[in-house]
């Protein structure tokens, strides 16, 4: 699975879980974001604003 902000492959743990997160927008659509992009943009609103741009 790829990060929707930086388009890089998101790493997984040995159990197959993402090292990152899923975010839901106002319409309920899930977006995947890696941990590096989470560190760069603090807060859910900042990440969702970057996804729209």
C-alpha positions in Angstrom: 0.0 0.0 0.0 1.3 3.5 -0.8 1.1 6.8 1.1 -1.3 9.2 -0.5 0.9 12.2 0.3 4.5 11.1 -0.7 3.5 8.2 -2.9 6.1 5.9 -1.3 5.4 2.3 -0.2 4.4 2.2 3.5 6.4 -0.3 5.6 4.6 -3.1 7.4 5.3 -5.0 10.6 6.0 -8.7 10.6 2.3 -9.2 11.3 1.3 -7.2 8.2 0.1 -4.0 10.0 0.9 -0.7 8.5 3.6 1.6 10.0 1.3 4.6 9.6 -2.3 5.3 9.9 -5.7 5.5 8.1 -7.5 8.8 8.1 -11.2 9.3 7.3 -12.2 12.5 5.5 -15.6 14.2 5.9 -17.2 11.9 3.3 -16.0 8.8 5.1 -13.3 7.8 2.6 -10.2 6.2 4.1 -6.7 7.6 3.3 -3.4 5.9 4.1 -0.6 8.1 5.5 3.0 6.9 6.4 4.6 7.8 9.7 7.1 10.2 8.1 4.3 12.3 6.6 2.5 12.2 10.0 5.6 13.7 11.6 5.9 16.5 9.0 2.2 17.5 9.3 0.9 17.8 12.8 -2.8 17.1 13.2 -5.5 15.4 11.2 -6.7 18.7 9.6 -3.3 19.6 8.3 -2.9 16.1 6.7 -6.4 16.2 5.1 -5.7 19.8 3.8 -2.5 18.5 2.1 -4.5 15.6 0.5 -6.9 18.0 -1.1 -4.2 20.2 -2.5 
